[in-house]
Amino acid sequence: MPKEIYGDIEMLKSLCESRKLLLIRDTENEEAFKAFVTLILPPVVRKTRFRNLKCYKPLSKFVSVPDEAFALLILENNFQKWEAYVQKNIRDDEQDGEEDDEDGHPYEDPKKMKSRYGMETKNWSSHRTAIERYNNFVIMVVEKRLGNDQQNIEKKIVEDFLRMQGEKPPQQGMKRRFYEDGEDGDDSSNELDDEVAAVKPIDSFL
């Protein structure tokens, strides 16, 4: 996958491993954020909606704060299992039949691995630590979305998606389509232009 479109997956993985996903919207982690946007957000937002709007509206205009925060929580909860599946597929493709790693330790079966927040309960989303973490993500997203640097990052992501589809971004100074309201013709009644400050932390997902 071209890095200029999909971002830096290894950087995103590093943030997950170090539990620093609260820093994902920092400017120095822009490539990790881009990877999160392209790989993790679409299923949470709905793939069709994401595909229809990604080239014409900045992220904050069609992805709600709760959706972005929940996508971060899902990523943090499951990235180890997902990575284990990736490694398993690589081993299966090589068809070497090896069941141990280079040090002779058996590979962990992804199906038997527990997610980060599922280690103490089957319903991981009701785990108190997971809920607290989600609330921290909500607070971070609300604060970060208000910064001018975030508007520039989201603008560049839109331009990258446009290039991927073979369209040229508008020249500097021209009014961009995604800054205009009601032009996309796609479920405009469901636009998410509310003030992000209205979002509040939760006590439970239920």
Rosetta blueprint (number, residue, H / E / L):
1 M L
2 P L
3 K H
4 E H
5 I H
6 Y H
7 G L
8 D L
9 I H
10 E H
11 M H
12 L H
13 K H
14 S H
15 L H
16 C H
17 E H
18 S L
19 R L
20 K L
21 L H
22 L H
23 L H
24 I L
25 R L
26 D L
27 T H
28 E H
29 N H
30 E H
31 E H
32 A H
33 F H
34 K H
35 A H
36 F H
37 V H
38 T H
39 L H
40 I L
41 L H
42 P H
43 P H
44 V H
45 V H
46 R L
47 K H
48 T H
49 R H
50 F H
51 R H
52 N H
53 L H
54 K L
55 C L
56 Y L
57 K L
58 P L
59 L H
60 S H
61 K H
62 F H
63 V L
64 S L
65 V H
66 P H
67 D H
68 E H
69 A H
70 F H
71 A H
72 L H
73 L H
74 I H
75 L H
76 E H
77 N H
78 N H
79 F H
80 Q H
81 K H
82 W H
83 E H
84 A H
85 Y H
86 V H
87 Q H
88 K H
89 N H
90 I H
91 R H
92 D H
93 D H
94 E H
95 Q L
96 D L
97 G L
98 E L
99 E L
100 D E
101 D L
102 E L
103 D L
104 G L
105 H L
106 P E
107 Y L
108 E L
109 D L
110 P H
111 K H
112 K H
113 M L
114 K L
115 S L
116 R H
117 Y H
118 G H
119 M L
120 E L
121 T L
122 K L
123 N L
124 W H
125 S H
126 S H
127 H L
128 R H
129 T H
130 A H
131 I H
132 E H
133 R H
134 Y H
135 N H
136 N H
137 F H
138 V H
139 I H
140 M H
141 V H
142 V H
143 E H
144 K H
145 R H
146 L L
147 G L
148 N H
149 D H
150 Q H
151 Q H
152 N H
153 I H
154 E H
155 K H
156 K H
157 I H
158 V H
159 E H
160 D H
161 F H
162 L H
163 R H
164 M H
165 Q L
166 G L
167 E L
168 K L
169 P L
170 P L
171 Q L
172 Q L
173 G L
174 M L
175 K L
176 R L
177 R H
178 F H
179 Y H
180 E L
181 D L
182 G L
183 E L
184 D L
185 G L
186 D L
187 D L
188 S H
189 S H
190 N H
191 E L
192 L L
193 D L
194 D L
195 E L
196 V H
197 A H
198 A H
199 V L
200 K L
201 P L
202 I L
203 D L
204 S L
205 F L
206 L L
